[in-house]
Amino acid sequence: MNDLFKKSNEILPRAKKVTPVAAQTYSKSYRYFCEGNSPLFLDRGQGCNVWDVDGNKFIDFICALGAVTVGYNDARVNEAVIKQLEKGISFSQPVEASIELAEKLIEVIPCAEMVRLVKNGSDATSAAVRLSRAYTGRDLIAISGYHGMQDWYIGTTVNNRGVPKQVAELGKTFEYNNMDSLKALFVEYPNQIAAVILEPIQADGPKEGYLEELKNLTHSNGAILIFDEVVSGFRYALGGAQELYGVTPDLAAIGKGMGNGLPISAVVGRKDLLEQIETRNVFISTTFGGEALSIVGVLETIKILEQAGTYEHIWKLGNIMLDGIRTLIKKFGLDSIISVSGLAPHGGVAFEGVGSLNYLDIQSVYQQRMTENGILTLGINNINLSHTEKEIDRFLEGAEQAMYDIKKAISQDSLEGILKGGKVNPVFKRNIK
C-alpha cells in the first residue's frame, strides 16, 4: 500500500461494508483504479484540478464522467446556486426558472419543441422510449450504444440479472455505422419497432451520411428516432451531435454536461410526442424534476457555454492531446497495442493484450503511471473550459512515461516490478482471451 493514499485505503474497507463496489456509480469506484496505489475518494475540486482525501492534487480528465464542462467549483455557477439556496430547493409548485430553462433548451437544441426535466440519463432515455412506444403502439426498441440502468436497455447486455426475459427480448441491438445491421432488424421485425435509439457519436463518430440515412430508414419504417445525447449534448457543441452533424432526431435525451456537475437531465423533442404526457396518459413524472438548485445552475452553465470561443477551446485542446498521444504511440512502436479513439472533447486510448498480458494488464500499467504523474484518467478523457495547454502538456508527459512502462512490461512479458497496486477490474469488460 502506498502511504500517499493512506486515508483512501483506510476508507475503502468501511465503504465496502455499506455500499456495493464502495461507490454509488460503478465507474467511479475503486475497481476502475489500481487499488492501493491510487486515490479512491475525493475531497474537493477547483477548475480542472481535484484533491483526494489524503490531500494529493490531480489534474482531472474524467470530469465526473463528463458532467463537468465549465470546471469544478466555478464561482459563477456557485453564485447562482447559492442565491437560489437562500430561497429554497424544492417546492410544492414549479419555479419560474424551470420555464426559463425549458425555453432556453428549445432555443439551443435543434429537435426541442417541448421539454420534460428529470434527473438521470436513464430517466431521460427511458422517458423517450416510453413516449415512442405510446405514439407508435409498438413495443420493440432498436438499440446502439449505452443508455443507462433501466430494464429496457440493460436487459440487452451481459449485466441483465434481475431483468425479466420478456422485457429483455423487447430490445434489439444493431451495430453503429453499419446500416445493414439496422435494416436487418426492420426486415426481421416489420411494423414492430417503436424507436431507434443510439448514441449519435460513438468512437470516432458517424461515417459521412450515416445519421441522415439512419433517420430516413427509421422514418420510412414508421419508427421514432431518439438521439441519446446524455454524453454528447453540451460537450461537442451547445446543441450536441444534432447541431454538429445537422441531423435532427424526433426525441433526444440530454444531461451530464449541461449542469456542470449538478444532477439534472431532460427529454426534449417534437411537441406531438411530448404532449402525450398530458393528453394521452403517458406517465413521466418525478418529485425532483423541478428541483431549483440544478435548474438555475444549468441556466448559468449554458450562459457560460454560449460565450464565443468556448467550443473552439475545448476542441483545440482535445486535438492537441489526441495528436500528442498518436505521436507517442508511434515513437514507442505500440500501434498494435494502443489505439486512439473518440473526438477531441471526449477521446483517448484503448488497449489490446499481447503475449501473456491482457488488455486490462496494459491498462493498469498505463493508469498507474498517469496517477503517479498527477493525472486522473479512465483512458477516455473529457476536456472542460478550465483546462489549458499547460495541463495537456502535463498529460502527455505522463503518457510518455506510461508508454515506457508498457513497453517494458511487454518486453519482459510480465507486470513484475512494474505494477505496484492492484489491477483495474471494471464492471463492463470486453472478453479477455
C-alpha positions in Angstrom: 0.0 0.0 0.0 1.2 3.5 -0.9 1.4 5.8 2.1 0.4 8.7 -0.2 -3.1 7.1 -0.3 -3.3 6.1 3.4 -6.7 7.6 4.1 -8.2 6.4 0.8 -7.1 2.9 1.7 -8.5 3.2 5.2 -11.9 4.4 4.0 -12.2 1.6 1.4 -13.0 -1.3 3.8 -15.6 0.8 5.5 -17.2 1.7 2.2 -17.2 -1.9 1.0 -19.2 -2.9 4.1 -22.0 -0.5 3.5 -22.4 0.0 -0.3 -21.8 -2.2 -3.3 -18.5 -1.6 -5.1 -17.8 1.0 -2.3 -19.3 3.8 -4.5 -22.7 4.9 -5.9 -21.6 4.7 -9.5 -19.7 1.7 -11.0 -17.2 3.7 -13.0 -16.3 6.0 -10.0 -15.4 3.0 -7.9 -12.1 1.5 -6.8 -12.5 -1.2 -9.4 -11.6 1.3 -12.1 -8.3 2.3 -10.5 -5.2 0.5 -9.2 -6.2 -0.3 -5.7 -3.6 0.5 -3.1 -1.8 2.9 -5.4 -4.5 5.4 -6.4 -6.8 8.0 -5.0 -10.2 6.3 -4.2 -12.1 9.1 -2.5 -12.0 12.8 -3.5 -12.4 15.8 -1.2 -12.7 18.9 -3.4 -12.2 20.3 -6.8 -11.3 23.6 -8.5 -11.2 24.2 -12.2 -9.6 21.2 -13.7 -8.0 20.0 -10.5 -9.2 17.7 -7.7 -7.7 16.8 -4.3 -8.2 13.4 -2.7 -8.9 12.8 1.0 -5.1 12.5 1.5 -4.5 16.0 0.1 -3.0 14.8 -3.2 -3.7 17.0 -6.2 -4.6 15.7 -9.6 -5.4 17.2 -13.0 -8.8 15.6 -13.7 -9.5 14.4 -17.2 -12.5 12.4 -16.1 -14.6 15.4 -15.2 -17.2 13.5 -13.2 -17.7 11.2 -16.2 -18.2 14.1 -18.5 -20.6 16.0 -16.3 -18.2 18.9 -15.6 -18.0 21.1 -18.7 -17.1 24.5 -17.3 -14.9 23.5 -14.3 -15.2 22.4 -10.7 -16.4 24.9 -8.2 -17.0 27.6 -10.8 -17.8 30.9 -9.0 -20.5 31.9 -11.5 -22.4 28.6 -11.3 -21.9 28.6 -7.5 -23.3 32.1 -7.1 -26.5 31.1 -9.0 -27.0 28.1 -6.8 -26.3 29.9 -3.6 -28.8 32.6 -4.4 -31.4 30.0 -5.1 -30.4 28.0 -2.0 -31.3 31.1 0.1 -34.8 30.9 -1.4 -35.3 27.2 -1.2 -34.5 23.9 -3.0 -37.8 22.1 -3.9 -41.3 23.5 -3.7 -44.9 22.4 -3.9 -45.3 24.1 -7.3 -42.9 24.9 -10.2 -40.4 27.7 -10.0 -40.4 30.2 -12.9 -36.8 29.3 -13.6 -38.0 25.8 -14.8 -39.9 27.5 -17.6 -37.0 29.7 -18.4 -34.8 26.6 -18.7 -37.3 24.9 -21.0 -37.4 27.9 -23.2 -33.6 28.0 -23.3 -33.3 24.3 -24.2 -35.8 24.8 -27.0 -33.7 27.7 -28.3 -30.4 25.8 -28.4 -31.3 22.2 -29.2 -32.5 21.7 -32.8 -35.1 19.0 -32.1 -36.6 20.6 -28.9 -40.1 21.8 -29.2 -41.1 20.8 -25.6 -39.1 19.7 -22.6 -39.5 17.4 -19.6 -36.9 17.8 -16.9 -35.8 14.7 -14.9 -32.7 13.7 -13.0 -30.5 11.0 -14.5 -29.6 9.9 -18.0 -31.5 6.7 -17.5 -34.6 8.8 -16.7 -34.4 10.7 -19.9 -33.7 7.8 -22.2 -36.5 5.7 -20.6 -38.9 8.6 -21.0 -38.1 8.9 -24.7 -38.6 5.1 -25.2 -42.0 5.2 -23.4 -43.1 8.2 -25.4 -42.2 6.4 -28.6 -44.0 3.2 -27.7 -47.1 5.2 -26.8 -47.1 7.1 -30.0 -46.5 4.1 -32.3 -48.4 1.4 -30.4 -45.3 -0.8 -30.9 -43.1 -2.5 -28.3 -39.7 -3.3 -29.8 -36.7 -0.9 -29.5 -33.6 -0.9 -31.8 -30.6 0.0 -29.7 -27.0 1.0 -30.3 -24.7 2.4 -27.5 -25.0 2.7 -23.8 -28.3 4.0 -22.4 -28.3 3.5 -18.6 -29.6 1.1 -16.0 -33.3 0.7 -16.9 -34.6 -2.8 -17.8 -35.4 -2.0 -21.4 -31.7 -1.3 -22.1 -29.7 -3.2 -19.6 -31.6 -6.4 -20.4 -29.8 -6.5 -23.7 -26.4 -6.6 -22.0 -24.5 -9.2 -20.1 -25.4 -7.3 -16.9 -29.0 -8.4 -17.2 -29.6 -10.3 -14.0 -33.0 -9.4 -12.5 -34.5 -8.2 -15.8 -37.5 -10.3 -16.9 -36.8 -12.3 -20.0 -39.9 -10.9 -21.7 -38.7 -7.4 -21.1 -35.1 -8.1 -22.3 -36.5 -9.6 -25.5 -38.1 -6.2 -26.4 -34.7 -4.7 -27.1 -32.8 -5.5 -30.3 -29.3 -4.3 -30.8 -27.7 -3.1 -34.0 -24.1 -2.1 -34.9 -23.2 1.6 -35.1 -22.1 2.8 -38.5 -23.4 -0.4 -40.1 -26.7 0.4 -41.9 -27.2 -3.1 -42.9 -27.5 -4.3 -39.3 -30.4 -1.8 -38.7 -32.0 -2.7 -42.0 -31.9 -6.4 -40.9 -33.9 -5.6 -37.8 -36.6 -3.8 -39.7 -36.8 -6.8 -42.1 -37.0 -9.3 -39.2 -39.5 -7.3 -37.2 -41.7 -5.5 -39.7 -44.1 -2.9 -38.1 -42.9 -3.9 -34.6 -40.1 -1.4 -33.8 -41.3 1.7 -31.9 -38.0 3.6 -31.9 -34.4 3.5 -32.9 -32.2 4.9 -30.1 -28.5 5.4 -30.4 -25.6 7.5 -29.1 -25.1 9.6 -32.3 -21.4 9.9 -31.5 -19.6 6.6 -30.8 -15.8 6.0 -31.1 -14.6 8.3 -34.0 -18.1 9.5 -34.8 -20.6 8.7 -37.6 -19.5 7.9 -41.2 -20.4 10.6 -43.7 -24.1 10.4 -44.4 -24.8 7.7 -41.8 -27.1 9.7 -39.5 -29.1 11.1 -42.4 -29.6 7.6 -43.9 -30.4 6.2 -40.4 -33.1 8.8 -39.9 -34.6 8.1 -43.3 -34.6 4.4 -42.7 -36.2 4.9 -39.3 -39.0 7.1 -40.5 -39.7 5.0 -43.6 -40.4 2.1 -41.3 -42.8 4.2 -39.1 -40.4 4.4 -36.1 -39.3 7.3 -33.9 -35.6 8.4 -33.9 -34.1 9.1 -30.5 -30.6 10.5 -30.0 -29.1 9.7 -26.6 -27.1 12.9 -26.1 -26.5 12.4 -22.4 -22.8 12.3 -23.2 -22.7 14.3 -26.5 -25.1 17.1 -25.5 -23.3 20.3 -24.5 -19.9 18.6 -24.9 -19.2 18.7 -28.6 -21.5 21.7 -29.3 -24.1 23.6 -27.5 -26.8 21.7 -29.4 -25.0 18.4 -29.3 -24.5 16.0 -32.1 -27.6 17.1 -33.9 -26.1 20.6 -34.2 -22.7 19.3 -35.1 -24.0 17.0 -37.9 -27.1 18.8 -38.9 -29.4 15.8 -38.4 -32.5 16.4 -36.2 -34.0 13.4 -34.3 -37.6 13.2 -33.1 -36.5 13.0 -29.4 -33.3 13.5 -27.5 -32.1 12.6 -24.0 -29.8 15.2 -22.6 -28.0 15.5 -19.2 -24.4 15.5 -17.8 -22.6 18.5 -19.3 -25.5 20.9 -19.2 -25.4 21.2 -15.4 -21.6 21.3 -14.8 -22.0 18.5 -12.3 -25.5 19.3 -11.0 -27.9 16.4 -11.1 -30.3 17.1 -13.9 -31.4 15.6 -17.3 -34.2 16.1 -19.8 -36.1 14.5 -22.6 -36.7 17.0 -25.4 -38.2 16.8 -28.8 -41.3 17.0 -31.0 -44.3 18.7 -29.4 -46.7 15.9 -30.5 -44.6 13.3 -28.8 -44.0 15.3 -25.5 -47.7 16.4 -25.3 -48.6 12.8 -24.7 -47.6 13.3 -21.1 -50.6 15.5 -20.7 -53.1 14.3 -23.4 -52.6 10.5 -23.6 -51.7 9.4 -20.0 -48.1 8.7 -20.7 -46.7 8.9 -17.2 -43.4 10.7 -16.9 -43.3 12.5 -13.6 -40.6 12.8 -10.9 -40.6 14.5 -7.5 -37.3 16.2 -8.1 -37.6 17.1 -11.8 -38.3 20.7 -10.9 -35.6 20.9 -8.2 -34.5 24.5 -8.3 -30.7 24.5 -7.5 -30.0 22.4 -10.5 -32.2 24.4 -12.8 -30.6 27.8 -12.0 -27.2 26.1 -12.2 -27.9 24.8 -15.7 -29.1 28.3 -16.8 -25.8 29.8 -15.7 -23.8 26.9 -17.2 -25.5 27.4 -20.6 -24.8 31.2 -20.4 -21.1 30.4 -20.0 -21.1 27.8 -22.8 -22.8 30.2 -25.1 -19.8 32.6 -25.0 -17.7 33.0 -28.1 -14.8 30.6 -28.4 -16.0 28.1 -25.8 -16.1 25.0 -28.0 -13.2 26.1 -30.1 -11.1 26.0 -26.9 -12.4 22.5 -26.0 -11.8 21.1 -29.5 -8.3 22.7 -29.8 -7.1 21.2 -26.5 -8.6 17.8 -27.2 -6.9 17.7 -30.7 -3.6 18.7 -29.2 -3.9 15.8 -26.7 -5.0 13.2 -29.3 -2.3 14.2 -31.8 0.3 14.0 -29.0 -0.9 10.5 -28.0 -0.6 9.3 -31.6 2.9 10.7 -31.8 3.9 8.8 -28.6 2.3 5.6 -29.8 4.4 5.8 -33.0 7.5 6.7 -31.0 7.3 3.6 -28.8 6.1 1.3 -31.6 2.8 0.5 -29.8 0.4 0.8 -32.7 -0.9 -2.8 -32.3 -1.3 -2.3 -28.5 -2.7 1.2 -28.0 -5.3 2.8 -30.3 -6.7 6.3 -30.2 -10.5 6.7 -30.4 -13.0 9.4 -30.0 -13.3 13.1 -30.9 -11.4 15.9 -29.3 -13.9 16.8 -26.5 -14.3 13.2 -25.5 -11.4 10.9 -26.7 -8.5 8.9 -25.6 -6.9 5.4 -25.7 -7.9 1.8 -25.7 -5.6 -1.2 -25.2 -5.0 -4.7 -26.6 -3.3 -7.6 -25.0 -0.1 -9.1 -26.1 1.7 -12.3 -25.1 0.5 -13.3 -21.6 -0.7 -9.8 -20.9 -4.4 -9.0 -21.5 -5.7 -5.6 -22.2 -6.5 -4.9 -18.5 -2.9 -5.6 -17.6 -1.8 -3.0 -20.1 -4.5 -0.5 -19.0 -3.4 -1.0 -15.4 0.2 -0.1 -16.1 -0.9 3.0 -18.1 -3.3 4.2 -15.4 -0.8 3.6 -12.6 1.8 5.8 -14.2 -0.7 8.5 -15.1 -1.8 8.6 -11.4 1.8 8.8 -10.2 2.2 11.8 -12.5 -0.8 13.6 -11.0 -3.2 12.7 -13.8 -6.7 11.3 -13.2 -8.0 9.4 -16.3 -10.0 6.4 -17.2 -8.5 6.2 -20.7 -11.1 8.2 -22.5 -10.8 11.9 -21.4 -13.1 14.8 -21.1 -11.9 18.4 -21.6 -13.5 21.3 -19.7 -13.2 25.0 -20.1 -10.7 25.4 -17.3 -8.1 23.1 -18.9 -5.2 24.8 -20.7 -2.3 23.7 -22.9 -0.3 23.5 -19.7 -2.5 20.7 -18.4 -2.4 19.0 -21.8 1.5 19.1 -21.7 1.4 17.5 -18.3 -0.9 14.8 -19.6 1.4 14.0 -22.5 4.5 13.9 -20.2 2.7 11.3 -18.1 1.5 9.4 -21.1 5.1 9.2 -22.4 6.3 7.6 -19.1 3.3 5.3 -19.1 4.2 4.0 -22.6 7.7 3.5 -21.5 6.4 1.2 -18.7 4.1 -0.6 -21.1 7.0 -1.2 -23.5 9.0 -2.7 -20.6 6.1 -4.9 -19.5 5.7 -6.2 -23.0 9.5 -6.9 -23.4 9.5 -9.0 -20.2 6.0 -10.4 -20.8 5.2 -9.7 -17.2 4.0 -7.0 -14.8 6.6 -7.9 -12.2 8.5 -4.9 -10.8 6.1 -2.6 -12.7 2.6 -2.7 -11.3 2.7 -1.7 -7.6 -1.1 -1.7 -6.9 -4.0 -3.9 -7.9 -5.2 -4.2 -11.5 -8.2 -2.3 -12.8 -11.3 -4.5 -12.8 -14.1 -2.7 -14.5 -17.7 -3.9 -14.3 -18.2 -3.5 -18.1 -15.5 -5.7 -19.7 -14.5 -6.9 -23.1 -13.9 -10.6 -23.5 -10.4 -11.4 -22.2 -8.7 -14.1 -24.3 
